[in-house]
């Protein structure tokens, strides 16, 4: 049986700590080093915060969905919301050498994750974040 | 501790420096509170130090708040320094390439006396 975690939560910052705890543990259980576990936790948290801040414009009563699956050699996180589509310029992030106050979340996501893919799907906005598992652990899971 | 934000902060003064001790997680829910605490502290003194040794998590909104305080200190010719920067906090500062921007001290003593 393969692993699949699904969290459906209101778009309120109070629930972000639950998502962080779950994501960190999933990484640990599947053999990611501690620093990588913190990295994927940060990336998913930043992506959810972006949903609250940008897709839902700060509204706290909307629905956001986080799915986490192990697919062969990788951890795959899928975020789904029914808010405004993201600004393409924001998805690209901003140069990190500027001491500006915002826009670092997207850079953090891209710095940590191996693949980042946004799609507009029938259910809304879908962001897919992929982190490859260490080779030895992925091999064990396949058996 | 604020159960919504999972962060707690308190302030004390050592040798004229206001030290803000932070415990818990700094995220988009708690960073506005921390930002206000730091900016208020900066108004009342020439030097503010933030103790991050008990912070287990910080996100980009927390980093943005620290940057805002850093800029406010610089524009008013005051001092904003951080210490206890380890683990998760250090990783985020490195990922955002800000370790060279902030004044970071190893210990509280250094933060007060520097």
gemmi code that builds the backbone of each chain (N, CA, C; Angstrom):
import gemmi

chains = {
    "A": [
        ("UNK", (0.850, -1.202, 0.000), (0.000, 0.000, 0.000), (0.884, 1.249, 0.000)),
        ("UNK", (0.551, 2.198, -0.810), (1.361, 3.418, -0.880), (0.848, 4.464, 0.104)),
        ("UNK", (1.726, 5.394, 0.441), (1.393, 6.437, 1.410), (0.688, 7.600, 0.725)),
        ("UNK", (-0.407, 8.047, 1.334), (-1.102, 9.245, 0.849), (-1.699, 9.976, 2.044)),
        ("UNK", (-1.254, 11.212, 2.232), (-1.785, 12.055, 3.300), (-2.578, 13.183, 2.664)),
        ("UNK", (-3.781, 13.407, 3.178), (-4.602, 14.500, 2.644), (-5.059, 15.384, 3.797)),
        ("UNK", (-4.761, 16.675, 3.695), (-5.205, 17.643, 4.693), (-6.108, 18.662, 4.015)),
        ("UNK", (-7.299, 18.803, 4.525), (-8.200, 19.845, 4.030), (-8.432, 20.804, 5.185)),
        ("UNK", (-8.111, 22.082, 4.958), (-8.141, 23.023, 6.081), (-8.618, 24.401, 5.634)),
        ("UNK", (-9.151, 25.171, 6.581), (-9.502, 26.559, 6.259), (-8.237, 27.371, 5.964)),
        ("UNK", (-8.421, 28.422, 5.208), (-7.268, 29.253, 4.812), (-6.884, 30.218, 5.941)),
        ("UNK", (-6.657, 29.664, 7.114), (-6.307, 30.459, 8.288), (-4.886, 30.098, 8.742)),
        ("UNK", (-4.065, 31.115, 9.068), (-2.688, 30.821, 9.467), (-2.573, 29.864, 10.651)),
        ("UNK", (-3.612, 29.766, 11.482), (-3.496, 28.906, 12.654), (-3.308, 27.434, 12.281)),
        ("UNK", (-3.707, 27.074, 11.069), (-3.596, 25.672, 10.655), (-2.253, 25.345, 9.998)),
        ("UNK", (-1.460, 26.370, 9.745), (-0.191, 26.116, 9.060), (0.751, 25.243, 9.895)),
        ("UNK", (0.685, 25.407, 11.216), (1.580, 24.608, 12.056), (1.246, 23.121, 11.969)),
        ("UNK", (-0.023, 22.802, 11.733), (-0.421, 21.392, 11.579), (0.191, 20.830, 10.298)),
        ("UNK", (0.080, 21.603, 9.232), (0.659, 21.164, 7.958), (2.178, 21.005, 8.089)),
        ("UNK", (2.816, 21.950, 8.773), (4.278, 21.874, 8.945), (4.675, 20.606, 9.697)),
        ("UNK", (3.952, 20.324, 10.781), (4.277, 19.135, 11.575), (4.136, 17.870, 10.736)),
        ("UNK", (3.074, 17.808, 9.958), (2.829, 16.613, 9.142), (3.904, 16.448, 8.071)),
        ("UNK", (4.219, 17.526, 7.394), (5.197, 17.456, 6.290), (6.578, 17.067, 6.819)),
        ("UNK", (6.981, 17.646, 7.936), (8.284, 17.318, 8.512), (8.387, 15.845, 8.876)),
        ("UNK", (7.323, 15.309, 9.452), (7.335, 13.902, 9.848), (7.351, 12.980, 8.635)),
        ("UNK", (6.621, 13.354, 7.602), (6.621, 12.543, 6.375), (8.033, 12.460, 5.809)),
        ("UNK", (8.726, 13.575, 5.811), (10.097, 13.583, 5.311), (11.014, 12.699, 6.142)),
        ("UNK", (10.891, 12.803, 7.466), (11.733, 11.995, 8.354), (11.487, 10.508, 8.154)),
        ("UNK", (10.205, 10.127, 8.109), (9.842, 8.718, 7.966), (10.383, 8.141, 6.658)),
        ("UNK", (10.467, 8.986, 5.634), (10.902, 8.489, 4.330), (12.377, 8.762, 4.044)),
        ("UNK", (13.137, 9.023, 5.089), (14.585, 8.998, 4.967), (15.259, 10.289, 4.566)),
        ("UNK", (14.538, 11.385, 4.552), (15.197, 12.647, 4.230), (16.024, 13.117, 5.423)),
        ("UNK", (17.209, 13.676, 5.182), (17.979, 14.243, 6.289), (17.226, 15.411, 6.934)),
        ("UNK", (17.600, 15.699, 8.175), (16.855, 16.705, 8.939), (16.779, 18.046, 8.223)),
        ("UNK", (17.891, 18.454, 7.616), (17.900, 19.755, 6.935), (16.916, 19.767, 5.764)),
        ("UNK", (16.829, 18.640, 5.051), (15.882, 18.550, 3.938), (14.444, 18.526, 4.448)),
        ("UNK", (14.247, 17.872, 5.600), (12.900, 17.853, 6.204), (12.454, 19.274, 6.540)),
        ("UNK", (13.387, 20.022, 7.103), (13.044, 21.414, 7.395), (12.797, 22.183, 6.108)),
        ("UNK", (13.578, 21.879, 5.092), (13.411, 22.568, 3.813), (12.053, 22.323, 3.189)),
        ("UNK", (11.629, 21.060, 3.145), (10.321, 20.784, 2.514), (9.185, 21.339, 3.366)),
        ("UNK", (9.391, 21.340, 4.688), (8.388, 21.937, 5.580), (8.226, 23.421, 5.259)),
        ("UNK", (9.367, 24.083, 5.106), (9.362, 25.509, 4.776), (8.689, 25.760, 3.423)),
        ("UNK", (9.027, 24.939, 2.434), (8.486, 25.140, 1.090), (6.965, 24.978, 1.059)),
        ("UNK", (6.480, 23.922, 1.707), (5.024, 23.696, 1.710), (4.330, 24.806, 2.499)),
        ("UNK", (4.921, 25.203, 3.610), (4.353, 26.278, 4.427), (4.283, 27.587, 3.635)),
        ("UNK", (5.362, 27.895, 2.919), (5.379, 29.120, 2.104), (4.304, 29.059, 1.012)),
        ("UNK", (4.141, 27.876, 0.419), (3.136, 27.734, -0.637), (1.718, 27.916, -0.074)),
        ("UNK", (1.470, 27.343, 1.104), (0.151, 27.518, 1.729), (-0.073, 28.975, 2.135)),
        ("UNK", (0.979, 29.609, 2.651), (0.867, 31.029, 3.020), (0.558, 31.878, 1.790)),
        ("UNK", (1.142, 31.515, 0.649), (0.850, 32.232, -0.594), (-0.608, 32.063, -1.009)),
        ("UNK", (-1.149, 30.876, -0.775), (-2.569, 30.644, -1.080), (-3.435, 31.591, -0.240)),
        ("UNK", (-3.131, 31.650, 1.066), (-3.910, 32.527, 1.955), (-3.750, 33.993, 1.536)),
        ("UNK", (-2.510, 34.383, 1.317), (-2.184, 35.796, 1.074), (-2.637, 36.261, -0.306)),
        ("UNK", (-2.378, 35.459, -1.331), (-2.598, 35.915, -2.704), (-3.858, 35.323, -3.341)),
        ("UNK", (-4.009, 34.000, -3.300), (-5.170, 33.392, -3.956), (-6.464, 33.813, -3.260)),
        ("UNK", (-6.444, 33.804, -1.931), (-7.649, 34.138, -1.170), (-7.623, 35.555, -0.607)),
        ("UNK", (-6.608, 36.342, -0.965), (-6.531, 37.762, -0.569), (-6.691, 37.965, 0.942)),
        ("UNK", (-6.152, 37.043, 1.714), (-6.209, 37.184, 3.162), (-7.484, 36.681, 3.805)),
        ("UNK", (-8.403, 36.151, 3.019), (-9.632, 35.594, 3.621), (-9.296, 34.286, 4.330)),
        ("UNK", (-9.861, 34.124, 5.519), (-9.509, 32.976, 6.346), (-10.562, 31.870, 6.344)),
        ("UNK", (-11.611, 32.041, 5.540), (-12.717, 31.085, 5.599), (-12.841, 30.242, 4.324)),
        ("UNK", (-11.772, 30.228, 3.555), (-11.810, 29.447, 2.312), (-11.135, 28.086, 2.536)),
        ("UNK", (-11.259, 27.237, 1.526), (-10.725, 25.878, 1.683), (-9.422, 25.709, 0.915)),
        ("UNK", (-8.457, 25.088, 1.553), (-7.250, 24.702, 0.824), (-6.921, 23.245, 1.151)),
        ("UNK", (-6.388, 22.582, 0.157), (-6.157, 21.139, 0.276), (-4.683, 20.838, 0.018)),
        ("UNK", (-4.130, 20.018, 0.891), (-2.735, 19.577, 0.728), (-2.711, 18.062, 0.640)),
        ("UNK", (-2.176, 17.554, -0.439), (-1.988, 16.115, -0.600), (-0.508, 15.805, -0.606)),
        ("UNK", (-0.142, 14.743, 0.063), (1.242, 14.293, 0.075), (1.275, 12.815, -0.292)),
        ("UNK", (2.046, 12.504, -1.315), (2.150, 11.109, -1.766), (3.615, 10.741, -1.950)),
        ("UNK", (3.874, 9.459, -1.816), (5.174, 8.919, -2.213), (4.965, 8.279, -3.573)),
        ("UNK", (5.641, 8.792, -4.569), (5.517, 8.248, -5.927), (6.907, 7.781, -6.353)),
        ("UNK", (7.101, 6.467, -6.317), (8.386, 5.850, -6.656), (9.528, 6.479, -5.856)),
        ("UNK", (10.321, 7.333, -6.501), (11.522, 7.855, -5.859), (11.361, 9.272, -5.345)),
        ("UNK", (10.129, 9.701, -5.171), (9.968, 11.107, -4.793), (8.783, 11.339, -3.856)),
        ("UNK", (8.900, 12.445, -3.128), (7.796, 12.958, -2.315), (7.082, 14.010, -3.155)),
        ("UNK", (5.794, 13.844, -3.277), (5.035, 14.773, -4.120), (3.957, 15.463, -3.285)),
        ("UNK", (4.023, 16.779, -3.233), (3.026, 17.576, -2.524), (2.168, 18.304, -3.555)),
        ("UNK", (0.861, 18.203, -3.389), (-0.050, 18.902, -4.289), (-0.952, 19.801, -3.470)),
        ("UNK", (-0.927, 21.096, -3.802), (-1.785, 22.064, -3.115), (-2.889, 22.488, -4.063)),
        ("UNK", (-4.088, 22.554, -3.531), (-5.233, 22.922, -4.358), (-6.035, 24.024, -3.676)),
        ("UNK", (-6.381, 25.062, -4.431), (-7.246, 26.105, -3.890), (-8.183, 26.606, -4.982)),
        ("UNK", (-9.205, 27.310, -4.562), (-10.184, 27.826, -5.520), (-10.151, 29.351, -5.565)),
        ("UNK", (-8.986, 29.910, -5.305), (-8.845, 31.370, -5.284), (-8.407, 31.936, -6.616)),
        ("UNK", (-7.901, 33.170, -6.550), (-7.414, 33.838, -7.751), (-6.180, 33.122, -8.294)),
        ("UNK", (-6.067, 33.026, -9.622), (-4.834, 32.438, -10.173), (-3.631, 33.313, -9.833)),
        ("UNK", (-2.471, 32.704, -9.673), (-1.287, 33.496, -9.304), (-0.795, 34.373, -10.450)),
        ("UNK", (-0.171, 35.460, -10.073), (0.488, 36.344, -11.027), (1.758, 35.633, -11.528)),
        ("UNK", (1.901, 35.452, -12.840), (3.087, 34.751, -13.363), (4.404, 35.372, -12.884)),
        ("UNK", (4.420, 36.690, -12.733), (5.651, 37.357, -12.279), (5.991, 36.950, -10.851)),
        ("UNK", (4.958, 36.749, -10.034), (5.193, 36.371, -8.642), (5.722, 34.941, -8.560)),
        ("UNK", (5.225, 34.063, -9.439), (5.678, 32.674, -9.433), (7.182, 32.601, -9.695)),
        ("UNK", (7.658, 33.530, -10.533), (9.086, 33.531, -10.868), (9.953, 34.028, -9.717)),
        ("UNK", (9.369, 34.756, -8.773), (10.154, 35.273, -7.657), (10.953, 36.494, -8.047)),
        ("UNK", (11.750, 36.985, -7.090), (12.527, 38.193, -7.342), (13.999, 37.937, -7.053)),
        ("UNK", (14.887, 38.774, -7.594), (16.311, 38.571, -7.305), (16.571, 38.642, -5.807)),
        ("UNK", (17.371, 37.703, -5.311), (17.571, 37.626, -3.862), (18.607, 38.605, -3.333)),
        ("UNK", (19.307, 39.291, -4.230), (20.298, 40.222, -3.710), (19.671, 41.552, -3.297)),
        ("UNK", (18.375, 41.700, -3.532), (17.701, 42.921, -3.117), (17.188, 42.759, -1.686)),
        ("UNK", (17.306, 43.833, -0.916), (16.844, 43.788, 0.466), (15.398, 44.261, 0.517)),
        ("UNK", (14.556, 43.633, -0.257), (13.144, 43.992, -0.260), (12.398, 43.121, 0.742)),
        ("UNK", (11.221, 43.572, 1.132), (10.538, 42.928, 2.245), (9.744, 41.693, 1.839)),
        ("UNK", (9.234, 41.656, 0.620), (8.374, 40.541, 0.252), (8.933, 39.728, -0.892)),
        ("UNK", (8.213, 38.674, -1.237), (8.549, 37.904, -2.431), (9.605, 36.842, -2.252)),
        ("UNK", (10.020, 36.592, -1.004), (11.059, 35.586, -0.804), (10.504, 34.172, -0.708)),
        ("UNK", (9.218, 34.053, -0.444), (8.613, 32.736, -0.288), (8.785, 31.872, -1.519)),
        ("UNK", (8.540, 32.443, -2.693), (8.650, 31.675, -3.933), (10.085, 31.221, -4.158)),
        ("UNK", (11.042, 32.086, -3.806), (12.450, 31.689, -3.942), (12.801, 30.549, -3.000)),
        ("UNK", (12.267, 30.604, -1.803), (12.522, 29.524, -0.854), (11.973, 28.208, -1.397)),
        ("UNK", (10.762, 28.262, -1.957), (10.147, 27.047, -2.506), (11.037, 26.465, -3.605)),
        ("UNK", (11.483, 27.324, -4.506), (12.297, 26.846, -5.637), (13.687, 26.391, -5.199)),
        ("UNK", (14.192, 27.028, -4.144), (15.525, 26.637, -3.657), (15.509, 25.257, -3.007)),
        ("UNK", (14.374, 24.900, -2.423), (14.297, 23.661, -1.648), (13.808, 22.482, -2.494)),
        ("UNK", (12.798, 22.739, -3.317), (12.166, 21.642, -4.048), (12.911, 21.335, -5.355)),
        ("UNK", (12.822, 20.078, -5.802), (13.470, 19.684, -7.055), (12.619, 20.077, -8.260)),
        ("UNK", (11.311, 20.055, -8.097), (10.422, 20.470, -9.182), (9.265, 21.269, -8.594)),
        ("UNK", (8.886, 22.334, -9.300), (7.737, 23.157, -8.910), (6.894, 23.367, -10.158)),
        ("UNK", (5.637, 22.992, -10.084), (4.793, 23.066, -11.278), (3.408, 23.603, -10.920)),
        ("UNK", (3.043, 24.717, -11.540), (1.694, 25.265, -11.327), (0.805, 24.919, -12.512)),
        ("UNK", (-0.438, 24.541, -12.202), (-1.423, 24.282, -13.254), (-2.772, 24.841, -12.837)),
        ("UNK", (-3.487, 25.363, -13.807), (-4.885, 25.705, -13.583), (-5.691, 24.454, -13.938)),
        ("UNK", (-6.393, 23.875, -12.981), (-7.145, 22.638, -13.202), (-8.628, 22.918, -12.951)),
        ("UNK", (-9.511, 22.000, -13.336), (-10.947, 22.258, -13.142), (-11.325, 22.606, -11.703)),
        ("UNK", (-10.606, 22.054, -10.724), (-10.938, 22.346, -9.313), (-10.290, 23.634, -8.819)),
        ("UNK", (-9.484, 24.291, -9.632), (-8.878, 25.560, -9.207), (-7.400, 25.652, -9.529)),
        ("UNK", (-6.642, 26.188, -8.586), (-5.190, 26.309, -8.757), (-4.510, 25.093, -8.135)),
        ("UNK", (-3.619, 24.508, -8.884), (-2.891, 23.355, -8.361), (-1.391, 23.601, -8.458)),
        ("UNK", (-0.739, 23.508, -7.309), (0.715, 23.648, -7.273), (1.301, 22.305, -6.857)),
        ("UNK", (2.210, 21.791, -7.679), (2.834, 20.499, -7.385), (4.292, 20.733, -7.028)),
        ("UNK", (4.676, 20.234, -5.867), (6.056, 20.384, -5.376), (6.654, 18.995, -5.218)),
        ("UNK", (7.810, 18.788, -5.812), (8.417, 17.456, -5.781), (9.809, 17.514, -5.156)),
        ("UNK", (10.047, 16.566, -4.258), (11.370, 16.396, -3.660), (11.792, 14.945, -3.843)),
        ("UNK", (12.920, 14.726, -4.478), (13.399, 13.363, -4.686), (13.967, 12.796, -3.390)),
        ("UNK", (13.661, 11.537, -3.152), (14.132, 10.867, -1.946), (15.573, 10.408, -2.143)),
        ("UNK", (16.312, 10.240, -1.034), (17.659, 9.668, -1.166), (17.569, 8.328, -1.893)),
        ("UNK", (18.548, 8.033, -2.730), (18.490, 6.862, -3.618), (18.250, 5.566, -2.846)),
        ("UNK", (19.004, 5.362, -1.757), (18.881, 4.104, -1.026), (17.479, 3.919, -0.466)),
        ("UNK", (16.898, 5.007, 0.062), (15.579, 4.906, 0.655), (14.523, 4.645, -0.411)),
        ("UNK", (14.659, 5.322, -1.549), (13.704, 5.107, -2.633), (13.760, 3.654, -3.089)),
        ("UNK", (14.975, 3.064, -3.128), (15.119, 1.676, -3.528), (14.418, 0.736, -2.566)),
        ("UNK", (14.539, 1.010, -1.257), (13.882, 0.187, -0.244), (12.377, 0.244, -0.412)),
        ("UNK", (11.844, 1.445, -0.654), (10.401, 1.608, -0.766), (9.821, 0.900, -1.976)),
        ("UNK", (10.643, 0.710, -3.002), (10.141, 0.068, -4.213), (9.956, -1.432, -4.021)),
        ("UNK", (10.717, -1.995, -3.054), (10.692, -3.452, -2.902), (9.356, -3.902, -2.311)),
    ],
    "B": [
        ("UNK", (1.347, 31.568, 25.988), (1.652, 31.577, 24.546), (0.364, 31.695, 23.743)),
        ("UNK", (0.438, 32.536, 22.722), (-0.699, 32.688, 21.826), (-0.891, 31.389, 21.041)),
        ("UNK", (-1.995, 30.714, 21.268), (-2.185, 29.408, 20.643), (-2.344, 29.514, 19.128)),
        ("UNK", (-2.800, 30.680, 18.680), (-2.938, 30.831, 17.226), (-1.574, 30.966, 16.567)),
        ("UNK", (-0.687, 31.724, 17.223), (0.577, 31.995, 16.571), (1.667, 31.009, 16.986)),
        ("UNK", (1.526, 30.361, 18.133), (2.548, 29.431, 18.638), (3.877, 30.134, 18.841)),
        ("UNK", (3.811, 31.431, 19.165), (5.027, 32.196, 19.430), (4.825, 33.052, 20.667)),
        ("UNK", (5.899, 33.213, 21.429), (5.834, 34.055, 22.617), (7.086, 34.925, 22.615)),
        ("UNK", (6.912, 36.177, 23.035), (8.097, 37.024, 23.149), (8.020, 37.837, 24.432)),
        ("UNK", (9.187, 38.174, 24.966), (9.258, 39.023, 26.148), (10.461, 39.934, 25.999)),
        ("UNK", (10.422, 41.065, 26.676), (11.530, 42.021, 26.548), (12.168, 42.286, 27.906)),
        ("UNK", (13.441, 42.556, 27.878), (14.206, 42.927, 29.068), (15.300, 43.882, 28.615)),
        ("UNK", (15.890, 44.588, 29.562), (16.956, 45.532, 29.211), (18.254, 45.150, 29.911)),
        ("UNK", (19.310, 45.068, 29.137), (20.642, 44.746, 29.674), (21.627, 45.795, 29.164)),
        ("UNK", (22.205, 46.554, 30.081), (23.216, 47.566, 29.732), (22.743, 48.490, 28.607)),
        ("UNK", (21.488, 48.895, 28.694), (20.959, 49.857, 27.727), (20.447, 49.248, 26.435)),
        ("UNK", (20.638, 47.951, 26.262), (20.118, 47.282, 25.067), (18.823, 46.550, 25.419)),
        ("UNK", (17.784, 46.796, 24.644), (16.538, 46.045, 24.828), (16.690, 44.695, 24.134)),
        ("UNK", (16.503, 43.648, 24.913), (16.618, 42.294, 24.364), (15.218, 41.694, 24.248)),
        ("UNK", (14.896, 41.240, 23.073), (13.608, 40.585, 22.840), (13.860, 39.086, 22.720)),
        ("UNK", (13.388, 38.350, 23.716), (13.538, 36.889, 23.701), (12.307, 36.287, 23.021)),
        ("UNK", (12.554, 35.459, 22.032), (11.448, 34.870, 21.281), (11.479, 33.356, 21.431)),
        ("UNK", (10.311, 32.785, 21.644), (10.191, 31.330, 21.775), (9.109, 30.848, 20.821)),
        ("UNK", (9.390, 29.752, 20.123), (8.340, 29.132, 19.311), (8.560, 29.277, 17.825)),
        ("UNK", (7.456, 29.478, 17.112), (7.493, 29.471, 15.650), (7.057, 30.832, 15.104)),
        ("UNK", (7.866, 31.383, 14.225), (7.546, 32.667, 13.602), (7.020, 32.385, 12.196)),
        ("UNK", (5.733, 32.630, 12.005), (5.140, 32.406, 10.683), (4.220, 33.562, 10.334)),
        ("UNK", (3.431, 33.407, 9.297), (2.603, 34.533, 8.860), (1.564, 34.919, 9.906)),
        ("UNK", (1.260, 34.015, 10.832), (0.318, 34.346, 11.900), (0.968, 35.143, 13.013)),
        ("UNK", (2.208, 34.854, 13.307), (2.860, 35.485, 14.460), (3.804, 36.626, 14.091)),
        ("UNK", (4.266, 36.679, 12.854), (5.265, 37.696, 12.518), (4.755, 39.138, 12.679)),
        ("UNK", (3.463, 39.441, 12.427), (3.030, 40.828, 12.665), (3.181, 41.253, 14.132)),
        ("UNK", (2.948, 40.312, 15.052), (3.091, 40.618, 16.486), (4.560, 40.881, 16.811)),
        ("UNK", (5.429, 40.045, 16.285), (6.866, 40.216, 16.522), (7.367, 41.526, 15.912)),
        ("UNK", (6.903, 41.808, 14.706), (7.290, 43.051, 14.026), (6.947, 44.260, 14.892)),
        ("UNK", (5.733, 44.277, 15.448), (5.286, 45.398, 16.278), (6.126, 45.488, 17.560)),
        ("UNK", (6.379, 44.352, 18.163), (7.195, 44.334, 19.387), (8.576, 44.928, 19.130)),
        ("UNK", (9.185, 44.518, 18.023), (10.541, 44.988, 17.713), (10.548, 46.479, 17.357)),
        ("UNK", (9.583, 46.897, 16.556), (9.537, 48.319, 16.169), (9.233, 49.201, 17.379)),
        ("UNK", (8.360, 48.746, 18.266), (8.071, 49.495, 19.502), (9.322, 49.587, 20.373)),
        ("UNK", (10.050, 48.487, 20.453), (11.280, 48.480, 21.257), (12.298, 49.454, 20.692)),
        ("UNK", (12.363, 49.499, 19.381), (13.332, 50.367, 18.709), (13.044, 51.848, 18.977)),
        ("UNK", (11.757, 52.154, 19.186), (11.399, 53.556, 19.450), (11.921, 54.018, 20.806)),
        ("UNK", (12.059, 53.069, 21.742), (12.362, 53.463, 23.118), (13.841, 53.359, 23.478)),
        ("UNK", (14.659, 52.931, 22.529), (16.073, 52.728, 22.856), (16.944, 52.904, 21.619)),
        ("UNK", (18.241, 52.933, 21.850), (19.176, 53.087, 20.731), (19.627, 51.742, 20.171)),
        ("UNK", (19.375, 50.676, 20.960), (19.898, 49.365, 20.566), (18.911, 48.252, 20.929)),
        ("UNK", (18.590, 47.418, 19.931), (17.680, 46.289, 20.159), (18.369, 45.011, 19.705)),
        ("UNK", (18.273, 43.998, 20.553), (18.815, 42.686, 20.192), (17.697, 41.652, 20.270)),
        ("UNK", (17.632, 40.783, 19.283), (16.621, 39.725, 19.307), (17.321, 38.389, 19.553)),
        ("UNK", (16.800, 37.676, 20.533), (17.336, 36.362, 20.897), (16.510, 35.289, 20.185)),
        ("UNK", (17.137, 34.634, 19.210), (16.414, 33.649, 18.403), (16.775, 32.205, 18.771)),
        ("UNK", (17.448, 32.034, 19.900), (17.946, 30.694, 20.240), (16.826, 29.689, 20.503)),
        ("UNK", (15.643, 30.163, 20.868), (14.530, 29.236, 21.141), (13.478, 29.263, 20.027)),
        ("UNK", (13.884, 29.765, 18.882), (12.961, 29.783, 17.733), (13.215, 28.540, 16.884)),
        ("UNK", (12.192, 27.743, 16.743), (12.352, 26.470, 16.021), (11.972, 26.599, 14.543)),
        ("UNK", (11.309, 27.713, 14.213), (10.862, 27.842, 12.822), (10.695, 29.322, 12.480)),
        ("UNK", (11.097, 29.683, 11.280), (10.809, 31.031, 10.782), (10.554, 30.923, 9.284)),
        ("UNK", (9.572, 31.673, 8.815), (9.260, 31.650, 7.382), (9.624, 32.996, 6.754)),
        ("UNK", (9.263, 33.186, 5.498), (9.662, 34.412, 4.801), (8.975, 35.652, 5.370)),
        ("UNK", (7.788, 35.490, 5.955), (7.132, 36.658, 6.552), (7.897, 37.090, 7.811)),
        ("UNK", (8.446, 36.125, 8.540), (9.286, 36.461, 9.693), (10.562, 37.147, 9.269)),
        ("UNK", (11.160, 36.642, 8.197), (12.372, 37.262, 7.662), (12.074, 38.693, 7.206)),
        ("UNK", (10.916, 38.873, 6.564), (10.537, 40.214, 6.101), (10.367, 41.168, 7.287)),
        ("UNK", (9.820, 40.654, 8.380), (9.656, 41.495, 9.572), (11.013, 41.906, 10.134)),
        ("UNK", (11.940, 40.956, 10.179), (13.289, 41.281, 10.669), (13.966, 42.306, 9.760)),
        ("UNK", (13.754, 42.150, 8.455), (14.331, 43.109, 7.504), (13.753, 44.507, 7.703)),
        ("UNK", (12.462, 44.558, 7.979), (11.814, 45.863, 8.180), (12.392, 46.553, 9.419)),
        ("UNK", (12.608, 45.784, 10.473), (13.188, 46.358, 11.689), (14.635, 46.783, 11.424)),
        ("UNK", (15.354, 45.963, 10.686), (16.735, 46.293, 10.310), (16.784, 47.625, 9.561)),
        ("UNK", (15.859, 47.790, 8.609), (15.829, 49.036, 7.825), (15.445, 50.233, 8.688)),
        ("UNK", (14.477, 50.013, 9.600), (14.052, 51.101, 10.493), (15.201, 51.526, 11.397)),
        ("UNK", (15.960, 50.547, 11.874), (17.112, 50.868, 12.733), (18.162, 51.645, 11.950)),
        ("UNK", (18.417, 51.179, 10.748), (19.448, 51.829, 9.928), (19.067, 53.265, 9.590)),
        ("UNK", (17.803, 53.485, 9.258), (17.368, 54.838, 8.864), (17.345, 55.795, 10.048)),
        ("UNK", (17.209, 55.267, 11.263), (17.214, 56.138, 12.442), (18.551, 56.084, 13.184)),
        ("UNK", (19.542, 55.486, 12.518), (20.892, 55.380, 13.068), (20.911, 54.703, 14.434)),
        ("UNK", (20.080, 53.670, 14.527), (20.080, 52.841, 15.736), (20.642, 51.465, 15.379)),
        ("UNK", (20.663, 50.589, 16.388), (21.309, 49.296, 16.179), (20.295, 48.164, 16.363)),
        ("UNK", (20.291, 47.233, 15.430), (19.456, 46.036, 15.548), (20.342, 44.832, 15.294)),
        ("UNK", (20.449, 43.991, 16.305), (21.359, 42.854, 16.210), (20.614, 41.584, 16.612)),
        ("UNK", (21.021, 40.456, 16.050), (20.411, 39.195, 16.451), (21.474, 38.229, 16.968)),
        ("UNK", (21.040, 37.381, 17.897), (21.936, 36.329, 18.380), (21.127, 35.060, 18.630)),
        ("UNK", (21.869, 33.950, 18.833), (21.176, 32.657, 18.980), (20.644, 32.152, 17.654)),
        ("UNK", (21.320, 32.522, 16.582), (20.852, 32.138, 15.246), (21.427, 30.764, 14.898)),
        ("UNK", (20.602, 29.751, 15.009), (21.074, 28.390, 14.726), (19.997, 27.614, 13.961)),
        ("UNK", (20.348, 26.428, 13.556), (19.398, 25.469, 13.000), (18.515, 26.019, 11.912)),
        ("UNK", (17.213, 25.916, 12.160), (16.230, 26.261, 11.141), (16.317, 27.738, 10.744)),
        ("UNK", (16.563, 28.604, 11.729), (16.622, 30.044, 11.438), (17.824, 30.351, 10.545)),
        ("UNK", (18.955, 29.758, 10.889), (20.162, 29.973, 10.090), (19.968, 29.452, 8.660)),
        ("UNK", (19.310, 28.310, 8.539), (19.080, 27.733, 7.213), (18.263, 28.688, 6.335)),
        ("UNK", (17.232, 29.292, 6.910), (16.385, 30.209, 6.128), (17.152, 31.477, 5.768)),
        ("UNK", (17.952, 31.975, 6.706), (18.765, 33.159, 6.403), (19.754, 32.863, 5.284)),
        ("UNK", (20.303, 31.655, 5.301), (21.247, 31.274, 4.237), (20.524, 31.117, 2.902)),
        ("UNK", (19.356, 30.496, 2.927), (18.593, 30.291, 1.691), (18.174, 31.624, 1.070)),
        ("UNK", (17.914, 32.614, 1.922), (17.522, 33.929, 1.417), (18.732, 34.859, 1.262)),
        ("UNK", (19.909, 34.321, 1.523), (21.180, 35.039, 1.340), (21.230, 36.345, 2.122)),
        ("UNK", (20.761, 36.263, 3.366), (20.703, 37.469, 4.194), (21.672, 37.434, 5.375)),
        ("UNK", (22.493, 36.385, 5.444), (23.402, 36.302, 6.589), (24.404, 37.461, 6.597)),
        ("UNK", (24.688, 38.011, 5.413), (25.635, 39.118, 5.340), (24.990, 40.476, 5.530)),
        ("UNK", (23.677, 40.508, 5.542), (22.954, 41.778, 5.678), (22.783, 42.142, 7.155)),
        ("UNK", (22.316, 41.167, 7.930), (22.048, 41.418, 9.346), (23.337, 41.419, 10.162)),
        ("UNK", (23.274, 42.109, 11.314), (24.362, 41.991, 12.283), (24.029, 40.808, 13.185)),
        ("UNK", (24.813, 39.756, 13.087), (24.552, 38.528, 13.835), (25.700, 38.260, 14.791)),
        ("UNK", (25.377, 38.115, 16.075), (26.383, 37.814, 17.091), (26.212, 36.383, 17.586)),
        ("UNK", (27.314, 35.812, 18.070), (27.252, 34.434, 18.566), (26.565, 34.354, 19.923)),
        ("UNK", (26.821, 35.355, 20.767), (26.295, 35.290, 22.140), (25.586, 36.592, 22.518)),
        ("UNK", (24.823, 36.498, 23.603), (24.138, 37.698, 24.120), (25.147, 38.738, 24.556)),
        ("UNK", (26.203, 38.288, 25.184), (27.234, 39.212, 25.672), (27.811, 40.036, 24.508)),
        ("UNK", (28.089, 39.345, 23.433), (28.609, 40.054, 22.249), (27.576, 41.030, 21.700)),
        ("UNK", (26.311, 40.619, 21.714), (25.248, 41.472, 21.178), (25.102, 42.759, 21.991)),
        ("UNK", (25.331, 42.634, 23.292), (25.194, 43.798, 24.173), (26.415, 44.701, 24.075)),
        ("UNK", (27.570, 44.088, 23.991), (28.806, 44.876, 24.083), (29.395, 45.314, 22.747)),
        ("UNK", (28.905, 44.734, 21.671), (29.517, 45.043, 20.360), (29.340, 46.498, 20.002)),
    ],
}
model = gemmi.Model(1)
for chain_id, residues in chains.items():
    chain = gemmi.Chain(chain_id)
    for i, (resn, *xyz) in enumerate(residues, 1):
        res = gemmi.Residue()
        res.name, res.seqid = resn, gemmi.SeqId(i, " ")
        for name, pos in zip(("N", "CA", "C"), xyz):
            atom = gemmi.Atom()
            atom.name, atom.element = name, gemmi.Element(name[0])
            atom.pos, atom.b_iso = gemmi.Position(*pos), 0.0
            res.add_atom(atom)
        chain.add_residue(res)
    model.add_chain(chain)
structure = gemmi.Structure()
structure.add_model(model)
structure.setup_entities()
